């Protein structure tokens, strides 16, 4: 075994020892799910899809702001679903890469005349995002990572954030989802976030978020999931919509390029 390979293996074993990771595949726990949602889950219904249809779909067709226009009045679902898999995406007006959640805010402000667009952490913004991902299910993820210097800079920055060790435990996204991939942490298998890493099949995670988290009984966006991981790893939590967070979302989404969108996901 080459020295680099030995060092990576040693790092994974240290991580396993320090944070209770083992190779035993444990059963997924679902006891924290609410009784109502558990009943739906047992019948094969994803509560996240209900949320997308009943909350997000209603908002999509509701007139808002000074223009009294709905999202549906400007965007046909058929055309819109083709664009969903291209976000995060470069925006010429802002000369920056923005997430789909931020694009929703821009549409509210500029096209609908909504004075105070739905905050990124709000149920309403999450519902609209989930609805868009839901109608785009079956389409492919195809985010741009290099067409201009701004996009390339965001991609590189996202990769940097993904690999950066920080916080009290000196962990990074890469430490768990690449170096320790295949091991188990807190009864949950650690998987690569792309198609595969080092021969281990990945989850193409970005294709399944937003996801309905059974342990929280609600739909969570990918950036909110990043925040939860940061909290668990004792890192400083990056703000939703910050340059760092959007760059990280772009990088993680790029790992799933070519994957079919299947959202909202149903996750522990």
C-alpha positions in Angstrom: 0.0 0.0 0.0 1.4 3.4 -0.9 2.1 5.9 1.9 -0.8 8.2 0.8 -3.2 5.3 1.0 -1.9 4.3 4.4 -2.4 7.9 5.7 -5.9 8.0 4.4 -6.7 4.7 6.0 -5.1 5.8 9.3 -7.1 9.0 9.2 -10.4 7.1 8.7 -9.6 4.7 11.6 -8.7 7.6 13.9 -12.0 9.3 13.0 -13.8 6.0 13.6 -12.3 5.6 17.0 -12.8 9.2 18.1 -16.4 9.6 17.1 -17.9 6.1 17.5 -17.8 5.1 13.9 -17.8 1.3 13.2 -18.2 -1.0 10.3 -21.4 -2.7 11.6 -24.4 -1.8 9.5 -27.1 -0.7 12.0 -30.8 -0.5 11.4 -32.1 2.9 10.7 -34.1 4.3 13.6 -37.5 6.0 12.8 -39.1 6.3 16.2 -38.8 10.1 16.2 -41.3 10.4 13.4 -44.7 11.7 14.4 -47.6 9.2 14.6 -49.5 10.9 11.7 -46.5 10.9 9.4 -45.6 7.4 10.4 -49.0 6.2 9.3 -48.4 7.9 5.9 -45.0 6.4 5.7 -46.3 2.9 6.3 -48.7 3.2 3.4 -45.9 4.2 1.0 -46.7 7.9 1.0 -43.8 10.4 1.3 -45.1 13.3 3.5 -42.6 15.5 1.6 -44.6 15.0 -1.6 -47.8 16.0 0.2 -46.0 19.1 1.5 -44.8 19.9 -2.1 -48.2 19.5 -3.6 -50.5 21.0 -0.9 -48.3 23.8 0.4 -45.8 24.5 -2.4 -48.3 23.9 -5.2 -50.8 26.3 -3.6 -48.2 29.0 -3.2 -47.1 28.5 -6.8 -50.6 29.3 -8.0 -51.4 32.1 -5.5 -51.2 35.8 -6.8 -48.8 37.9 -4.7 -47.4 41.3 -4.4 -48.2 44.6 -6.1 -48.5 42.8 -9.5 -51.0 40.4 -8.2 -49.3 37.7 -10.2 -48.6 34.1 -9.3 -45.6 32.1 -10.2 -47.8 30.1 -12.6 -48.8 33.3 -14.4 -45.2 33.7 -15.7 -43.8 30.1 -15.7 -45.3 27.0 -17.2 -44.3 23.9 -15.2 -43.1 22.2 -18.4 -40.5 24.9 -19.2 -39.7 25.5 -15.5 -38.8 22.0 -14.6 -36.1 22.0 -17.3 -34.3 24.8 -15.5 -34.4 23.4 -11.9 -31.5 21.1 -12.4 -29.2 23.9 -13.5 -29.2 25.6 -10.0 -27.2 27.0 -8.3 -26.6 29.1 -11.4 -24.9 32.3 -12.6 -27.0 35.4 -12.6 -25.9 38.2 -14.9 -27.7 41.0 -13.0 -25.9 40.1 -9.8 -22.7 38.8 -11.4 -22.9 36.0 -8.9 -24.0 32.4 -8.6 -27.3 32.1 -6.8 -29.4 29.2 -5.4 -32.9 28.3 -6.6 -34.2 29.6 -3.2 -32.6 33.0 -3.9 -34.0 33.0 -7.5 -37.5 32.5 -5.9 -36.8 35.6 -3.8 -35.7 37.6 -6.8 -38.9 36.7 -8.7 -41.0 37.7 -5.8 -39.2 41.0 -5.5 -38.7 42.0 -9.1 -41.6 40.3 -10.9 -44.4 40.0 -8.3 -43.6 43.2 -6.4 -43.5 41.4 -3.0 -42.0 43.9 -0.6 -40.6 41.3 1.8 -39.8 38.0 -0.1 -40.1 34.8 1.9 -36.9 34.3 4.0 -34.7 31.4 3.0 -35.4 29.6 6.3 -39.2 30.1 6.0 -41.7 27.3 5.4 -43.0 29.2 2.4 -39.7 29.5 0.5 -38.9 25.8 1.4 -42.4 24.8 0.1 -41.9 26.6 -3.2 -38.4 25.1 -3.6 -39.7 21.6 -2.8 -42.6 22.0 -5.3 -40.1 23.0 -8.1 -37.9 20.1 -7.3 -40.9 17.8 -7.2 -42.2 18.8 -10.6 -38.6 18.5 -12.0 -38.3 14.9 -10.8 -37.1 12.8 -13.7 -35.0 15.6 -15.1 -31.2 15.6 -14.9 -28.9 17.7 -12.7 -26.7 19.8 -14.9 -25.0 22.6 -13.0 -22.3 24.8 -14.7 -18.9 24.8 -13.0 -16.6 26.6 -15.4 -18.3 28.7 -18.1 -17.0 32.0 -16.8 -14.5 33.2 -14.1 -17.3 33.9 -11.6 -18.8 30.4 -11.9 -15.3 28.8 -11.7 -14.4 30.9 -8.6 -17.7 29.8 -6.9 -17.0 26.1 -7.7 -13.4 26.3 -6.4 -14.6 28.1 -3.3 -17.2 25.4 -2.7 -14.6 22.7 -3.0 -12.4 24.6 -0.6 -15.3 24.8 2.0 -16.0 21.1 1.5 -12.4 20.2 2.2 -11.7 22.7 5.0 -11.2 21.3 8.4 -12.7 23.6 11.1 -14.5 23.7 14.4 -13.8 22.0 17.8 -13.5 18.6 16.2 -11.3 19.7 13.3 -13.6 18.0 10.8 -14.6 18.8 7.2 -17.4 17.6 4.9 -14.7 15.6 3.1 -13.6 13.8 6.3 -17.0 12.1 6.7 -18.2 11.8 3.1 -15.0 10.7 1.5 -12.3 9.6 3.9 -14.7 7.8 6.2 -17.2 6.7 3.5 -18.6 3.2 4.1 -18.3 3.4 7.8 -21.2 4.0 10.3 -21.6 7.1 12.5 -24.5 7.4 15.0 -26.4 4.4 13.4 -26.1 5.9 10.0 -23.9 4.8 7.1 -21.6 7.5 5.8 -21.9 7.8 2.0 -20.1 9.7 -0.7 -22.2 12.7 -1.9 -21.5 12.1 -5.6 -21.8 9.1 -7.8 -18.9 7.3 -6.1 -15.7 7.8 -4.2 -12.7 5.4 -4.0 -14.9 2.6 -5.4 -17.7 3.2 -2.9 -21.1 4.0 -4.5 -22.4 7.4 -3.6 -25.9 8.8 -3.1 -25.9 11.7 -5.6 -27.3 13.5 -2.6 -28.2 16.8 -4.3 -30.7 14.9 -6.5 -32.8 14.0 -3.5 -32.9 17.3 -1.5 -35.0 18.9 -0.2 -35.8 15.9 1.8 -38.4 14.9 4.4 -36.5 14.1 7.6 -38.4 11.5 9.6 -36.6 12.4 12.8 -37.8 16.0 12.5 -41.1 15.4 10.8 -40.5 18.2 8.2 -38.9 19.0 4.9 -35.3 20.3 5.1 -33.4 22.0 2.3 -29.9 21.0 1.3 -28.4 24.2 2.9 -30.4 23.5 6.1 -28.9 20.0 6.1 -25.5 21.5 5.7 -26.2 23.6 8.8 -27.3 20.6 10.8 -24.1 18.8 9.9 -22.0 21.8 10.9 -23.8 21.9 14.2 -23.2 18.2 14.9 -19.5 18.6 14.0 -19.2 21.6 16.3 -18.4 24.0 13.4 -19.4 27.6 13.1 -22.7 27.5 11.2 -22.6 29.3 7.8 -25.6 31.5 7.1 -28.2 30.3 4.6 -27.6 32.1 1.2 -24.1 33.2 2.1 -21.4 33.0 -0.5 -19.8 30.2 1.3 -23.1 28.2 1.5 -24.1 28.8 -2.1 -20.6 27.8 -3.2 -20.8 24.6 -1.1 -24.2 23.9 -2.6 -22.8 24.4 -6.1 -19.9 22.0 -5.5 -22.0 19.3 -3.8 -24.6 19.6 -6.6 -21.9 19.3 -9.2 -20.9 15.9 -7.7 -24.4 14.7 -8.8 -24.3 16.1 -12.3 -26.1 13.7 -14.7 -28.1 12.1 -11.9 -31.9 12.1 -12.1 -33.8 14.4 -9.7 -35.9 12.4 -7.3 -37.3 14.9 -4.8 -38.3 15.4 -2.2 -36.3 12.6 -0.7 -37.3 10.6 2.3 -34.5 10.4 4.8 -33.8 9.6 8.4 
